[in-house]
Amino acid sequence: MSDSTPGTSVQQTHSDGPLVRLHGVDVTLAGNSVLHNLNWELHAGEHWAIVGANGSGKTSFLRLVAGTLWPAPNSGTRRYDFGRELQIDAVQALGKITLIGHELQDRYTRLGWNFDAVDVVLSGLKRTSIPRHEPAPQDRIRARGMLRKLKLLHLAERPFLELSRGEQRRILIARGLAFKPIILILDEPVAGLDAKSRRALNEMIEQISADITVLCSYHQAANLPRNMNRMLRLADGHVVESGPISATSNAYGDHTNADSTRRESSPPVAASSEITIIDVQRAAVWLDKRRVLADISWRLMDGEHWQLTGPNGAGKSTFLRLLHGQLRPAKGGSIEFPGIDDPDNVWSLRRQVAWVSPELQAGYWYPCTVYQCVASGFESSIGQTRRLKRVEAELVAELLEQFDLADLSKRNVKALSYGQFRRVLIARAVVHRPKVLLLDEPWEGLDSGNLELVTRELNQIIARGTQLVCASHLHQYTEQFNRELVFEHGRIVRAG
């Protein structure tokens, strides 16, 4: 690596053998077999796209390669060669391979690690989970230099938890590079990003791969970064395809989590009436002395279904938290709930205005089953807190069938793929058949089949009388919305 790329290092000289070799490896997670008889090699100069549907085993495969997940006993061998000697344990690998994915990002949310972005990168320079000491001036210069190189310097002084999901992910990639890895692994790097951010991230991956071996997981082999030259396709934990791909076939652009297939037309939505459900007037929201929303005036009328659009960091997630009652407007602004019964009672409000987001998913860490997680929606709790009544149990069973979760009902939620867990949380949110359902990137992390499934169920939710307010970067699955609200820099720039 040339000195022009801060925080990274030249790949070490290796033998002709592979950096990583898997031979006959199985993997078991929370008592479930998730990967089967894996045979695969990673050589220097290869950049792999790991492709597969939700639950195919992509994340487990990446964790296995990174050394954070172990092969099942007596199932085969995993070997590493970083230029010294062959090793079958992961001690050396943990210092040479960096994995960045939803699990790491969610840990910051769950533990409240709200350090400035530059301090997050500094923790990578010091190889610590969090900043532990006052950095030396030269370390801070190096961290800011890395952010500048990756076109992230404008985020340096921003608190991490106040960044959008896409901004957080890019900061964590900068932190990962600070570890000076030989192999960088990115799990679903483009999930939840707007088109501009996807292009920027793909350009970043291409820049990184000039000197570092890169593995990235995706739902499909389309619009990959140009550097990807190998593809591994997984299905139900088995390798079904592995080999070279042509660089000319990778043309990153408007990469979404869906294919170009349009779903069947949604049922017609009801025309809006003059009944106001939620009324926001002149609202501003401040987080950590920074104004995130400014002069927001908006009404949700009966029969309306709103799609919130705008770039990453525009304020969409904060707006949804305002509607959910988690945040209050600054003095001079107001939010009222005239269409909600007893809105001053927080539990009554939660039953009628439900919310699903990446933050909820990150914070739902209680080790319960899929069934128990859906059941916890009756009390808006983390984990099931009481025995269900018969009618409630019947509703949970019905929702598990509708969201194609019945076969997973006894599985620990932490053994699910990111997309599977998202479906569980949407089912959990609608046990009360709420008046309003707030969704923050509900299609994030879903393959095309699950996109169709969730969209179909959202149409059924609408048909039962629930109104949607949904932040999303996707444009294929929007027929159920009859209103659009566009955000830029914390302000509404268009409503129609």
C-alpha positions as CSV (number, residue, x, y, z in Angstrom):
1,M,0.0,0.0,0.0
2,S,1.3,3.4,-0.9
3,D,1.5,6.1,1.8
4,S,-1.3,7.9,0.0
5,T,-3.9,5.7,1.6
6,P,-4.0,6.4,5.4
7,G,-4.3,3.6,7.9
8,T,-3.9,0.7,5.6
9,S,-0.9,-1.5,4.9
10,V,0.7,-3.4,2.0
11,Q,-0.4,-7.1,1.8
12,Q,2.2,-9.4,3.1
13,T,4.2,-11.7,0.8
14,H,2.4,-15.0,0.8
15,S,3.2,-18.5,-0.5
16,D,1.4,-19.8,-3.5
17,G,-1.2,-21.4,-1.2
18,P,-4.5,-19.8,-0.2
19,L,-4.9,-17.2,2.5
20,V,-7.9,-19.1,3.8
21,R,-8.9,-22.7,3.0
22,L,-12.1,-24.5,4.1
23,H,-12.3,-28.2,3.6
24,G,-15.5,-30.2,4.4
25,V,-16.6,-27.6,7.1
26,D,-20.0,-27.6,8.7
27,V,-21.2,-24.9,11.0
28,T,-23.9,-25.1,13.8
29,L,-25.4,-22.0,15.3
30,A,-27.7,-22.0,18.4
31,G,-28.3,-25.7,17.8
32,N,-29.2,-25.3,14.1
33,S,-27.0,-26.5,11.2
34,V,-26.4,-23.5,9.0
35,L,-23.5,-24.4,6.7
36,H,-22.8,-27.8,5.2
37,N,-19.6,-29.4,3.8
38,L,-17.9,-26.2,2.7
39,N,-15.0,-26.4,0.3
40,W,-13.5,-23.1,-0.6
41,E,-10.2,-21.2,-1.0
42,L,-9.3,-17.5,-0.9
43,H,-6.1,-16.4,-2.7
44,A,-4.4,-13.0,-2.7
45,G,-5.8,-10.8,-5.4
46,E,-9.3,-12.3,-5.3
47,H,-12.3,-10.2,-4.4
48,W,-15.4,-12.3,-3.7
49,A,-19.1,-11.5,-3.9
50,I,-20.9,-13.9,-1.5
51,V,-24.5,-14.1,-2.9
52,G,-27.6,-15.7,-1.6
53,A,-31.1,-15.2,-0.2
54,N,-32.1,-14.5,3.4
55,G,-31.2,-17.5,5.5
56,S,-28.8,-19.0,2.9
57,G,-25.9,-18.7,5.3
58,K,-24.0,-15.6,4.0
59,T,-23.4,-14.0,7.4
60,S,-22.4,-17.3,9.0
61,F,-20.0,-17.9,6.1
62,L,-18.4,-14.5,6.5
63,R,-18.1,-15.0,10.3
64,L,-16.5,-18.4,9.7
65,V,-13.9,-16.9,7.4
66,A,-13.3,-14.0,9.8
67,G,-12.6,-16.4,12.7
68,T,-15.5,-15.3,14.9
69,L,-17.5,-18.5,14.2
70,W,-16.0,-22.0,14.6
71,P,-16.5,-25.1,12.4
72,A,-18.7,-27.8,14.0
73,P,-16.6,-30.4,15.8
74,N,-15.2,-33.2,13.6
75,S,-16.6,-31.6,10.4
76,G,-13.6,-30.6,8.5
77,T,-10.7,-28.1,8.6
78,R,-10.2,-24.3,8.3
79,R,-6.7,-23.2,7.7
80,Y,-5.0,-19.7,7.5
81,D,-1.7,-18.8,5.8
82,F,-0.6,-15.1,6.3
83,G,3.0,-15.7,5.3
84,R,4.3,-17.3,8.4
85,E,2.9,-20.8,9.0
86,L,-0.3,-22.6,8.5
87,Q,-2.7,-22.3,11.4
88,I,-6.0,-24.0,12.1
89,D,-7.0,-21.7,15.0
90,A,-8.3,-18.1,14.4
91,V,-5.9,-16.3,16.7
92,Q,-3.8,-14.8,13.9
93,A,-6.8,-14.4,11.7
94,L,-8.5,-12.2,14.2
95,G,-5.6,-9.7,13.8
96,K,-5.5,-9.9,10.0
97,I,-9.2,-10.0,9.0
98,T,-11.8,-7.3,9.8
99,L,-15.5,-8.0,9.5
100,I,-18.0,-5.2,9.3
101,G,-21.7,-5.9,9.3
102,H,-25.1,-5.4,10.9
103,E,-23.9,-7.1,14.1
104,L,-21.1,-4.7,14.7
105,Q,-23.3,-1.7,13.8
106,D,-26.0,-2.9,16.1
107,R,-23.6,-3.3,19.0
108,Y,-22.9,0.5,19.0
109,T,-26.7,1.1,19.1
110,R,-27.4,-1.5,21.8
111,L,-24.6,-0.4,24.1
112,G,-25.0,3.4,23.5
113,W,-21.5,4.0,22.1
114,N,-22.2,7.5,20.9
115,F,-18.6,8.6,20.3
116,D,-17.7,11.2,17.6
117,A,-17.0,9.6,14.3
118,V,-13.3,10.5,14.4
119,D,-13.1,8.7,17.8
120,V,-14.6,5.6,16.3
121,V,-11.9,5.6,13.7
122,L,-9.3,6.2,16.4
123,S,-10.5,3.1,18.2
124,G,-9.5,1.1,15.1
125,L,-6.1,2.7,15.1
126,K,-5.6,1.5,18.7
127,R,-7.3,-1.8,18.0
128,T,-9.8,-1.4,20.8
129,S,-13.6,-1.7,20.9
130,I,-14.1,1.9,22.1
131,P,-11.8,4.9,22.6
132,R,-9.9,4.4,25.9
133,H,-7.4,7.1,26.1
134,E,-6.9,10.7,25.0
135,P,-5.3,10.3,21.5
136,A,-1.9,11.7,20.6
137,P,-2.1,14.6,18.1
138,Q,-0.5,12.4,15.4
139,D,-3.2,9.7,15.8
140,R,-6.0,12.2,15.5
141,I,-4.3,13.5,12.3
142,R,-4.1,10.0,10.9
143,A,-7.8,9.3,11.7
144,R,-8.9,12.5,10.1
145,G,-6.6,11.8,7.1
146,M,-8.4,8.4,6.7
147,L,-11.8,10.1,6.8
148,R,-10.6,12.6,4.2
149,K,-9.3,9.9,1.9
150,L,-12.7,8.2,2.1
151,K,-14.6,11.4,1.6
152,L,-16.0,11.3,5.2
153,L,-14.3,14.2,6.8
154,H,-17.5,16.2,7.0
155,L,-18.8,13.6,9.5
156,A,-15.7,13.6,11.8
157,E,-17.2,15.5,14.7
158,R,-20.7,14.1,14.4
159,P,-21.9,11.7,17.2
160,F,-22.0,8.1,15.8
161,L,-25.6,7.3,16.9
162,E,-26.9,10.4,15.3
163,L,-25.6,9.4,11.8
164,S,-27.9,7.6,9.4
165,R,-27.4,3.9,9.0
166,G,-25.5,4.4,5.7
167,E,-23.2,7.1,7.3
168,Q,-22.5,4.8,10.2
169,R,-21.6,1.9,7.9
170,R,-19.1,4.0,6.1
171,I,-17.5,5.2,9.3
172,L,-17.2,1.6,10.5
173,I,-15.4,0.7,7.2
174,A,-13.0,3.6,7.9
175,R,-12.5,2.1,11.4
176,G,-12.0,-1.3,9.9
177,L,-9.3,0.0,7.6
178,A,-7.5,1.5,10.6
179,F,-6.9,-2.1,11.8
180,K,-4.6,-2.5,8.7
181,P,-6.2,-5.8,7.7
182,I,-5.1,-8.1,5.0
183,I,-8.7,-9.1,4.4
184,L,-11.7,-6.8,4.7
185,I,-15.2,-8.4,4.9
186,L,-18.3,-6.4,4.4
187,D,-21.7,-8.0,5.2
188,E,-24.5,-6.5,3.1
189,P,-22.7,-3.2,2.7
190,V,-25.3,-1.4,0.5
191,A,-28.4,-2.4,2.5
192,G,-30.5,0.7,3.4
193,L,-28.4,3.1,1.3
194,D,-29.9,5.7,-1.1
195,A,-28.7,5.5,-4.7
196,K,-26.0,8.2,-4.3
197,S,-24.6,6.5,-1.2
198,R,-24.6,3.1,-2.9
199,R,-22.5,4.5,-5.7
200,A,-20.1,6.2,-3.2
201,L,-19.8,3.0,-1.2
202,N,-19.1,0.9,-4.3
203,E,-16.4,3.5,-5.3
204,M,-14.9,3.2,-1.8
205,I,-14.9,-0.6,-2.0
206,E,-13.1,-0.4,-5.4
207,Q,-10.5,2.0,-3.9
208,I,-9.9,-0.3,-0.9
209,S,-9.5,-3.4,-3.1
210,A,-6.5,-2.0,-4.9
211,D,-4.5,-3.1,-1.8
212,I,-6.7,-5.3,0.4
213,T,-8.5,-8.5,-0.3
214,V,-12.3,-7.8,-0.1
215,L,-15.3,-10.1,0.5
216,C,-18.8,-8.6,0.3
217,S,-22.2,-10.3,0.7
218,Y,-25.2,-9.4,-1.5
219,H,-28.6,-10.8,-2.2
220,Q,-27.9,-11.0,-5.9
221,A,-25.1,-10.8,-8.4
222,A,-26.1,-7.5,-10.0
223,N,-24.5,-4.1,-9.9
224,L,-21.5,-5.3,-8.0
225,P,-18.4,-3.1,-7.5
226,R,-16.1,-3.4,-10.5
227,N,-13.3,-5.0,-8.5
228,M,-15.3,-8.1,-7.7
229,N,-13.7,-11.0,-9.7
230,R,-15.1,-14.1,-7.9
231,M,-18.6,-15.2,-6.8
232,L,-19.8,-17.7,-4.3
233,R,-23.5,-18.5,-4.2
234,L,-25.1,-20.1,-1.2
235,A,-28.5,-21.7,-0.8
236,D,-29.7,-23.3,2.4
237,G,-26.1,-23.4,3.7
238,H,-24.7,-25.2,0.7
239,V,-22.3,-23.8,-2.0
240,V,-24.2,-24.0,-5.3
241,E,-21.9,-21.9,-7.4
242,S,-18.3,-20.8,-7.1
243,G,-15.9,-19.3,-9.6
244,P,-14.6,-16.2,-11.6
245,I,-16.9,-13.4,-12.7
246,S,-16.1,-10.9,-15.5
247,A,-15.1,-7.4,-14.5
248,T,-17.2,-6.1,-17.4
249,S,-20.3,-7.6,-15.8
250,N,-19.9,-5.3,-12.8
251,A,-21.3,-1.9,-13.3
252,Y,-22.4,-0.4,-10.1
253,G,-25.3,1.9,-10.3
254,D,-28.7,2.0,-8.7
255,H,-28.1,-1.2,-6.8
256,T,-31.2,-2.1,-4.7
257,N,-32.1,-5.0,-2.6
258,A,-34.7,-6.1,-5.2
259,D,-34.6,-7.3,-8.7
260,S,-36.4,-5.6,-11.6
261,T,-39.5,-7.8,-11.3
262,R,-42.5,-5.7,-10.3
263,R,-44.9,-7.2,-7.8
264,E,-48.6,-7.7,-8.5
265,S,-50.6,-4.5,-8.3
266,S,-51.5,-3.7,-4.7
267,P,-55.1,-3.3,-3.6
268,P,-56.5,0.2,-4.0
269,V,-55.9,2.4,-1.0
270,A,-58.7,4.4,0.5
271,A,-59.0,8.1,-0.4
272,S,-58.0,10.4,2.5
273,S,-60.7,12.0,4.5
274,E,-60.8,15.2,6.7
275,I,-60.1,13.2,9.9
276,T,-56.7,14.1,11.3
277,I,-54.8,11.2,12.9
278,I,-51.5,13.0,13.7
279,D,-50.8,16.7,13.5
280,V,-47.3,18.2,13.6
281,Q,-46.8,22.0,13.5
282,R,-43.6,24.0,13.3
283,A,-41.6,21.2,15.0
284,A,-37.9,21.3,15.4
285,V,-35.9,18.4,17.0
286,W,-32.5,18.8,18.5
287,L,-30.1,15.9,19.3
288,D,-26.9,16.6,21.3
289,K,-27.1,20.4,20.6
290,R,-27.6,19.8,16.8
291,R,-30.8,20.6,15.1
292,V,-31.9,17.5,13.1
293,L,-35.4,18.6,12.1
294,A,-36.5,22.1,11.4
295,D,-39.9,23.8,10.9
296,I,-41.8,20.6,10.3
297,S,-45.5,21.0,9.7
298,W,-47.4,17.9,8.5
299,R,-50.7,16.1,9.0
300,L,-51.6,12.4,8.7
301,M,-55.2,12.2,7.5
302,D,-57.4,9.2,7.6
303,G,-56.8,6.9,4.6
304,E,-53.3,8.3,3.8
305,H,-50.2,6.2,3.4
306,W,-46.9,8.1,3.2
307,Q,-43.6,7.2,1.8
308,L,-40.7,9.3,3.2
309,T,-37.8,9.8,0.8
310,G,-34.6,11.7,0.8
311,P,-30.8,11.0,1.1
312,N,-29.2,9.2,4.0
313,G,-29.0,11.7,6.9
314,A,-31.9,13.8,5.7
315,G,-33.9,13.3,9.0
316,K,-36.4,10.6,8.0
317,S,-35.6,8.3,10.9
318,T,-35.8,11.1,13.4
319,F,-39.2,12.1,12.0
320,L,-40.5,8.6,12.6
321,R,-39.3,8.7,16.1
322,L,-41.1,12.0,16.6
323,L,-44.3,10.4,15.4
324,H,-43.8,7.4,17.7
325,G,-43.5,9.7,20.7
326,Q,-39.9,8.9,21.5
327,L,-38.8,12.5,20.7
328,R,-40.6,15.8,21.5
329,P,-40.5,19.0,19.5
330,A,-38.5,21.9,20.8
331,K,-40.3,24.9,22.3
332,G,-42.5,26.6,19.8
333,G,-43.5,23.4,18.0
334,S,-46.1,20.8,18.7
335,I,-47.3,17.3,17.9
336,E,-50.9,16.2,18.6
337,F,-52.6,12.8,18.1
338,P,-56.3,13.7,17.6
339,G,-57.0,10.4,15.9
340,I,-55.5,8.3,18.6
341,D,-57.4,7.2,21.8
342,D,-55.8,8.3,25.0
343,P,-52.5,9.3,23.5
344,D,-51.1,10.7,26.8
345,N,-50.9,7.1,28.0
346,V,-47.7,5.7,26.5
347,W,-48.9,2.1,26.4
348,S,-52.1,3.2,24.7
349,L,-50.1,5.2,22.2
350,R,-47.7,2.2,21.5
351,R,-50.7,-0.1,20.8
352,Q,-52.1,2.3,18.2
353,V,-48.8,3.7,16.7
354,A,-46.3,0.9,16.1
355,W,-42.7,1.3,15.0
356,V,-40.2,-1.0,13.3
357,S,-36.6,0.1,12.6
358,P,-33.0,-1.0,12.5
359,E,-32.6,0.6,16.0
360,L,-35.4,-1.6,17.4
361,Q,-33.8,-4.6,15.8
362,A,-30.4,-3.7,17.2
363,G,-31.8,-3.3,20.7
364,Y,-33.9,-6.5,20.7
365,W,-31.2,-8.6,22.3
366,Y,-33.3,-10.8,24.6
367,P,-32.6,-14.5,23.7
368,C,-36.1,-15.6,22.9
369,T,-37.7,-17.7,20.2
370,V,-39.4,-16.3,17.1
371,Y,-42.8,-17.2,18.6
372,Q,-41.9,-15.4,21.9
373,C,-40.7,-12.3,20.0
374,V,-43.9,-11.9,18.1
375,A,-45.9,-12.5,21.3
376,S,-43.9,-9.8,23.0
377,G,-45.7,-7.3,20.8
378,F,-48.8,-7.5,23.0
379,E,-47.0,-5.8,25.9
380,S,-44.5,-3.8,23.7
381,S,-41.8,-5.6,25.7
382,I,-38.4,-7.1,24.8
383,G,-39.2,-10.8,25.3
384,Q,-42.5,-12.4,26.2
385,T,-43.6,-11.4,29.7
386,R,-46.8,-13.4,30.2
387,R,-48.7,-16.3,29.0
388,L,-50.9,-15.5,26.0
389,K,-54.7,-15.8,26.0
390,R,-56.2,-18.2,23.5
391,V,-57.2,-15.6,21.0
392,E,-53.7,-14.0,21.2
393,A,-52.0,-17.3,20.7
394,E,-54.2,-17.9,17.6
395,L,-53.3,-14.5,16.2
396,V,-49.5,-15.2,16.7
397,A,-49.9,-18.5,14.9
398,E,-51.7,-16.7,12.1
399,L,-49.0,-14.1,11.8
400,L,-46.3,-16.7,11.8
401,E,-48.0,-18.3,8.8
402,Q,-48.6,-15.1,7.0
403,F,-45.0,-14.0,7.3
404,D,-43.6,-17.5,6.4
405,L,-42.1,-17.9,9.9
406,A,-44.0,-21.0,11.2
407,D,-41.0,-23.3,10.4
408,L,-38.8,-20.9,12.4
409,S,-41.1,-20.4,15.4
410,K,-38.9,-22.3,17.8
411,R,-35.6,-20.8,16.6
412,N,-33.7,-18.2,18.7
413,V,-34.0,-14.8,17.1
414,K,-30.3,-14.3,17.3
415,A,-29.8,-17.3,15.0
416,L,-31.9,-15.7,12.2
417,S,-30.5,-13.8,9.3
418,Y,-30.9,-10.0,9.4
419,G,-33.8,-10.2,6.8
420,Q,-35.6,-13.0,8.7
421,F,-35.5,-11.0,11.9
422,R,-36.9,-8.0,10.2
423,R,-40.0,-10.0,9.2
424,V,-40.4,-11.2,12.8
425,L,-40.4,-7.6,14.1
426,I,-43.0,-6.5,11.5
427,A,-45.2,-9.4,12.6
428,R,-44.6,-8.3,16.2
429,A,-45.6,-4.7,15.4
430,V,-49.0,-5.6,14.1
431,V,-50.4,-7.9,16.8
432,H,-52.6,-5.1,18.0
433,R,-53.6,-4.2,14.4
434,P,-52.4,-0.6,15.1
435,K,-54.0,2.5,13.6
436,V,-50.6,3.7,12.3
437,L,-47.5,1.6,11.4
438,L,-44.2,3.5,11.2
439,L,-41.6,1.6,9.2
440,D,-37.9,2.6,8.8
441,E,-36.4,0.9,5.8
442,P,-38.6,-2.2,6.2
443,W,-37.1,-3.8,3.1
444,E,-33.5,-3.4,4.2
445,G,-31.7,-6.7,4.2
446,L,-34.5,-8.6,2.3
447,D,-33.9,-10.6,-0.8
448,S,-36.4,-10.3,-3.7
449,G,-38.6,-13.2,-2.5
450,N,-39.0,-11.7,0.9
451,L,-39.5,-8.2,-0.5
452,E,-42.5,-9.6,-2.3
453,L,-43.7,-11.4,0.9
454,V,-43.4,-8.4,3.1
455,T,-45.0,-6.1,0.5
456,R,-47.9,-8.6,0.2
457,E,-48.4,-8.6,4.0
458,L,-48.2,-4.8,4.2
459,N,-51.1,-4.7,1.7
460,Q,-53.1,-7.0,3.9
461,I,-52.3,-4.7,6.9
462,I,-53.5,-1.7,4.9
463,A,-56.7,-3.6,4.0
464,R,-57.4,-4.2,7.7
465,G,-57.3,-0.4,8.3
466,T,-53.7,0.4,9.3
467,Q,-52.1,3.4,7.8
468,L,-48.4,3.3,6.8
469,V,-45.7,5.9,7.2
470,C,-42.6,4.4,5.7
471,A,-39.1,5.6,5.1
472,S,-37.5,3.8,2.1
473,H,-35.0,4.2,-0.6
474,L,-36.6,1.6,-2.8
475,H,-38.8,2.6,-5.8
476,Q,-40.1,-0.7,-7.0
477,Y,-42.5,-1.3,-4.0
478,T,-44.4,2.0,-3.7
479,E,-47.9,1.3,-5.2
480,Q,-49.5,1.1,-1.7
481,F,-48.5,4.7,-0.9
482,N,-50.7,7.6,-2.0
483,R,-48.6,10.4,-0.5
484,E,-44.9,11.2,-0.6
485,L,-42.8,13.4,1.8
486,V,-39.4,14.4,0.7
487,F,-36.7,15.4,3.2
488,E,-33.4,17.3,2.7
489,H,-31.2,18.5,5.5
490,G,-33.8,18.0,8.1
491,R,-36.6,19.9,6.3
492,I,-39.6,18.9,4.2
493,V,-38.9,20.1,0.7
494,R,-41.9,18.5,-1.0
495,A,-45.2,17.0,0.1
496,G,-47.7,15.6,-2.3
